[in-house]
Amino acid sequence: MAQATQEFGDWPLKRLMTEVCGSGHKSADDLTRAQATEAFERILADEPDPTTLGAFWLANRWKRNTPEELGAYVDAMCERVEYAEPDADPVDCGANYDGKGRTAILGVAAGVVAAAAGTPVVVHSGDRVPTQKQDAYKHVLDELGVHTELTPADSADMVDETGFGFYYQPAFNPAIDDLFDRRDQMGVRTFVNTIETLANPAGASVHLGSFYHLAFAKKVVDTFVESEFHDLDRVLMFQGMEGYDDVRPGYTKVAEWDADGGDADGAAAGSEAASFTDFEIETAEYGMDLEEEDLAVDDVAAESAEITEAVLTGERDGPFADAVAVNAALRIYAREDVDSIEAGLDAAREVIDDGSAHDVLEALREF
């Protein structure tokens, strides 16, 4: 609940709605950084009336948030996140927390394979987060017998001991978890669904995420640039199945950005800098004959766990094994532990074949 002694500025959400962002998607103005910061601080303090909060979230949705606004929301959130950085510098995988409902979650298997190949990986999620409340990383790991309701410090130790780490949202980001009921009443996604994936609880220097349209990848990069909290070196994003961080079979657009590759005069940064590039990959070019329907499942959590086990033990080949390998390759490539996706595929297949990947899974179970 709101603290009686907490002080705010001059911009309660009702005033922001009336004077700035509430006039409709064509005439609404964007919030300044200061306004956005105050707005989210009020929200996290449970200060706004529920009706006003819902209207504000919806107004942000219809007008579409700018990177400056999102950067302010991210920073207000990050001030309340409990960070625990492992000694390793992992790839931060920011999958949508509200999960998948039609296709297998491949990120656990892919992350374990990448870890076995020498690329530490961190994943994070909540538990049935609005709006979809579908299966996410936590549920696959639970099915595999891996402890998930860990403190952030334990999650960091998991990374250092096994190469793969899971961070649980209620433990490291309780301020966002406290918004669950309000978000649930909305019935539609809000900007919270975006910023929670950018929390980066392990303080990683590389972010891996997904997008439906390239414009969203550009917005995420620009949000990281606008953030005063985050200082990333690199972002890799691709078109993911169901908006998740599992690359689509067939044709996929990939976006890549490096922080140290901006213009020499400093005039361009983020998605406008020369270091932001996009390219296409075709899974068929890697000898993979698979379509998205080949990766469909009925029980996402249980079947994803079964598939993970079978692929890592070498007992399953075909579409699922290929999909795990290419997703692992992208994680290895994201951290620049290889110089091409093809080299990442070779590394992924090697650790599956020699049993190293399954050893990581067993280490996770023992943690």
C-alpha positions in Angstrom: 0.0 0.0 0.0 1.0 3.6 -0.5 3.2 5.1 2.2 1.5 8.0 4.0 4.8 9.9 4.2 5.8 9.3 0.6 5.8 12.5 -1.5 5.3 12.9 -5.2 5.5 15.7 -7.7 2.8 17.6 -9.5 1.6 14.9 -11.9 -0.9 12.4 -10.5 -2.2 10.0 -13.1 -5.5 11.8 -13.4 -3.8 15.0 -14.4 -1.5 13.2 -16.8 -4.6 11.7 -18.4 -6.4 15.1 -18.7 -3.5 17.2 -19.8 -1.0 14.9 -21.6 -1.8 11.3 -22.7 -5.5 10.7 -22.4 -7.0 12.4 -25.4 -6.8 9.5 -27.9 -4.1 7.9 -30.0 -4.0 10.7 -32.6 -3.9 13.7 -30.3 -2.3 12.5 -27.1 1.1 13.8 -26.1 4.1 11.8 -24.9 5.2 12.0 -21.3 8.5 13.6 -20.4 10.9 11.4 -18.5 10.1 13.2 -15.3 6.4 12.7 -15.8 6.8 9.0 -16.6 9.1 8.4 -13.6 6.6 10.0 -11.3 3.7 8.1 -12.8 5.3 4.7 -12.3 6.5 5.6 -8.8 2.9 6.4 -7.9 1.8 3.1 -9.5 4.4 1.1 -7.6 3.3 2.8 -4.3 -0.3 1.7 -5.0 -1.4 5.4 -4.9 -3.7 5.7 -8.0 -7.4 4.9 -7.9 -7.9 1.6 -9.7 -10.1 3.2 -12.4 -7.5 5.9 -13.0 -4.7 3.4 -13.2 -6.6 1.3 -15.7 -7.3 4.3 -17.8 -3.6 5.4 -17.7 -2.4 1.9 -18.7 -4.9 1.9 -21.6 -3.9 5.4 -22.7 -0.3 4.3 -22.8 -1.3 1.3 -24.9 -3.3 3.2 -27.5 -0.8 6.0 -27.9 2.2 3.7 -27.9 5.1 4.3 -25.5 8.2 6.1 -26.6 11.7 4.7 -25.6 12.1 7.7 -23.2 8.9 6.7 -21.4 9.8 3.1 -21.3 13.4 3.9 -20.1 11.9 5.9 -17.2 9.5 3.1 -16.3 12.4 0.6 -16.5 14.5 2.7 -14.2 11.8 3.2 -11.6 11.3 -0.6 -11.6 15.0 -1.4 -11.5 15.5 0.8 -8.3 13.3 -1.8 -6.6 14.8 -5.0 -8.1 17.1 -7.1 -5.9 20.1 -7.7 -8.2 22.4 -10.6 -7.7 25.2 -10.7 -10.2 27.0 -14.0 -10.7 30.8 -14.1 -11.4 30.0 -15.2 -14.9 28.6 -12.7 -17.3 25.6 -14.5 -18.8 23.3 -13.9 -21.7 20.0 -12.4 -20.2 17.0 -14.1 -21.9 14.0 -11.8 -21.6 11.1 -14.0 -22.7 7.5 -12.7 -22.3 6.4 -13.7 -18.8 2.8 -14.5 -19.8 4.1 -17.6 -21.6 3.3 -19.8 -24.5 0.2 -21.9 -25.2 0.6 -23.7 -28.5 4.3 -24.6 -29.0 7.0 -26.1 -26.9 9.2 -23.9 -24.8 12.7 -24.5 -26.1 14.6 -22.0 -24.1 15.4 -24.3 -21.2 17.0 -26.9 -23.5 18.7 -24.2 -25.6 20.1 -22.5 -22.5 21.4 -25.7 -21.0 23.1 -26.5 -24.3 24.6 -23.1 -24.5 25.8 -23.4 -21.0 27.5 -26.7 -21.8 29.2 -25.1 -24.7 30.6 -22.4 -22.4 28.0 -19.6 -22.8 26.3 -18.9 -19.4 22.6 -18.2 -19.7 20.1 -16.6 -17.4 16.3 -16.9 -17.8 13.6 -15.3 -15.6 9.8 -15.4 -15.3 6.9 -15.2 -12.9 4.1 -17.7 -12.4 1.1 -17.5 -14.7 1.5 -13.8 -15.3 -1.3 -11.7 -16.9 -2.6 -11.5 -19.5 -2.3 -15.0 -21.0 -1.2 -16.8 -17.8 0.3 -19.5 -19.8 3.4 -21.7 -19.3 6.7 -20.0 -19.0 10.3 -20.9 -18.0 9.4 -21.7 -14.4 6.8 -24.3 -15.3 9.2 -26.3 -17.6 11.9 -26.2 -15.0 9.4 -27.4 -12.3 8.5 -30.3 -14.5 12.2 -31.2 -14.9 12.6 -31.2 -11.1 14.7 -28.0 -10.9 14.2 -25.7 -7.9 12.8 -22.4 -9.1 11.6 -20.5 -6.1 15.1 -19.3 -5.2 16.5 -16.2 -3.7 18.3 -13.9 -6.1 21.6 -14.9 -4.4 20.9 -18.6 -4.9 20.0 -17.9 -8.6 23.4 -16.2 -9.0 25.1 -19.2 -7.4 23.1 -21.5 -9.8 24.7 -19.7 -12.8 28.2 -20.0 -11.4 27.8 -23.6 -10.5 26.0 -24.9 -13.6 26.2 -22.2 -16.3 22.4 -21.8 -16.4 20.4 -19.8 -13.9 16.7 -19.1 -13.2 15.5 -16.0 -11.4 12.0 -16.0 -10.0 10.1 -12.7 -10.4 8.4 -12.6 -7.0 11.8 -13.0 -5.4 13.9 -10.4 -7.4 11.1 -8.1 -8.5 8.5 -8.0 -5.8 7.2 -4.5 -6.7 6.1 -5.8 -10.1 4.7 -9.0 -8.6 2.6 -6.8 -6.3 0.8 -5.4 -9.4 -0.5 -8.9 -10.4 -4.2 -8.3 -9.4 -4.4 -4.8 -11.0 -2.9 -6.2 -14.2 -5.2 -9.2 -14.1 -8.2 -6.9 -14.0 -7.0 -5.0 -17.2 -7.5 -8.0 -19.5 -5.0 -6.6 -22.0 -1.2 -6.2 -22.0 0.3 -3.0 -20.6 3.7 -1.6 -20.7 4.5 -3.6 -17.6 4.5 -6.7 -19.8 7.4 -5.1 -21.8 9.5 -3.7 -19.0 9.4 -6.8 -16.7 11.3 -8.7 -19.4 14.0 -6.0 -19.3 14.7 -6.2 -15.6 18.0 -8.1 -16.2 18.3 -9.5 -12.6 21.8 -10.9 -13.1 23.2 -7.6 -14.4 24.2 -9.2 -17.7 25.9 -7.2 -20.4 24.0 -9.1 -23.2 20.3 -9.2 -23.7 18.5 -11.7 -25.9 14.8 -11.1 -26.7 12.1 -11.5 -29.3 9.8 -9.3 -31.4 6.8 -9.6 -33.8 7.9 -6.6 -35.9 11.4 -5.1 -36.3 10.1 -1.8 -35.0 9.8 -3.3 -31.6 13.4 -4.5 -31.6 14.4 -1.0 -32.4 12.3 0.3 -29.5 13.8 -2.1 -27.0 17.4 -1.1 -28.1 16.4 2.6 -27.7 14.8 1.9 -24.3 18.1 0.4 -23.1 19.9 3.5 -24.4 17.4 5.8 -22.6 17.7 3.8 -19.4 20.0 5.4 -16.8 20.2 2.1 -14.9 21.2 -0.4 -17.6 24.5 -0.2 -19.4 24.4 -3.1 -21.9 27.1 -4.0 -24.4 25.0 -5.9 -26.8 21.4 -6.8 -27.8 20.2 -9.6 -30.1 16.5 -10.0 -30.9 14.6 -12.2 -33.3 11.1 -13.0 -34.4 10.0 -15.6 -31.8 7.2 -18.1 -31.7 4.2 -16.7 -29.8 6.3 -13.7 -28.9 8.7 -15.9 -26.9 12.5 -16.2 -27.2 12.2 -19.4 -29.3 13.2 -18.6 -32.9 10.7 -19.4 -35.6 11.4 -22.2 -38.0 11.7 -21.2 -41.6 12.4 -17.5 -42.3 13.3 -15.3 -39.4 14.4 -11.7 -39.1 17.2 -11.1 -36.6 18.2 -7.7 -35.1 21.7 -7.0 -33.7 23.1 -4.0 -31.8 26.4 -3.2 -30.2 26.8 -0.3 -27.8 30.4 0.5 -28.9 29.6 0.8 -32.6 27.9 4.2 -32.7 28.8 7.0 -35.0 32.2 8.6 -34.3 30.8 12.0 -33.6 28.3 10.5 -31.1 25.4 11.9 -33.1 23.6 8.6 -33.5 22.9 6.0 -30.8 20.7 3.0 -30.4 18.7 1.9 -33.4 19.9 4.8 -35.5 23.6 4.0 -35.0 25.6 2.1 -37.6 25.9 -0.8 -35.1 22.2 -1.6 -35.4 21.8 -4.2 -38.2 19.2 -6.7 -39.2 19.4 -9.8 -41.3 17.5 -12.9 -42.2 18.1 -16.5 -41.5 16.4 -19.6 -43.0 16.5 -22.7 -40.9 16.5 -24.7 -44.2 19.9 -23.3 -44.9 21.2 -25.2 -41.9 19.8 -28.5 -43.2 16.6 -28.2 -41.1 13.3 -29.3 -42.5 10.8 -28.0 -39.9 7.8 -25.8 -39.7 6.2 -24.1 -36.7 3.4 -26.8 -36.6 6.2 -29.4 -36.1 6.8 -27.8 -32.7 3.2 -27.8 -31.5 2.3 -29.5 -28.2 -0.9 -30.0 -26.2 0.5 -29.7 -22.6 3.2 -27.0 -22.9 5.0 -27.4 -19.6 4.9 -31.2 -19.4 5.7 -31.9 -23.0 8.4 -29.2 -23.2 10.1 -30.9 -20.2 9.9 -34.3 -21.9 11.3 -32.9 -25.1 14.1 -31.2 -23.2 15.1 -34.4 -21.5 14.9 -36.4 -24.7 17.0 -34.0 -26.8 19.6 -33.5 -24.1 20.1 -37.3 -23.7 20.3 -37.7 -27.5 17.2 -39.9 -27.6 15.3 -37.5 -29.8 16.3 -36.0 -33.2 14.3 -34.4 -35.9 12.5 -31.0 -35.6 12.7 -30.5 -31.9 16.4 -31.4 -31.7 17.1 -29.0 -34.7 15.1 -26.2 -33.0 16.9 -26.6 -29.7 20.3 -26.5 -31.6 19.5 -23.3 -33.5 18.2 -21.6 -30.4 21.3 -22.6 -28.5 23.4 -21.3 -31.4 21.8 -17.9 -31.2 22.5 -17.7 -27.5 26.2 -18.6 -28.1 26.4 -16.1 -30.9 24.7 -13.4 -28.9 27.5 -13.4 -26.4 30.0 -13.5 -29.3 31.5 -16.8 -28.0 31.4 -17.8 -31.7 31.6 -15.5 -34.8 28.7 -17.0 -36.7 25.4 -18.9 -36.1 26.8 -21.8 -38.0 29.7 -22.1 -35.6 27.2 -21.9 -32.7 25.3 -24.8 -34.3 28.5 -26.9 -34.4 29.2 -26.1 -30.7 25.6 -26.9 -29.7 25.5 -30.2 -31.5 28.9 -31.3 -30.1 27.8 -30.8 -26.4 24.6 -32.7 -27.1 26.4 -35.6 -28.7 29.1 -35.9 -26.0 26.6 -35.7 -23.1 27.8 -32.4 -21.7 24.5 -30.8 -22.1 22.7 -33.5 -20.1 25.3 -33.2 -17.4 24.3 -29.5 -17.0 20.7 -30.6 -16.6 21.6 -33.1 -13.9 23.7 -30.4 -12.1 20.6 -28.1 -12.1 18.5 -30.9 -10.5 21.1 -31.3 -7.9 21.4 -27.6 -7.1 
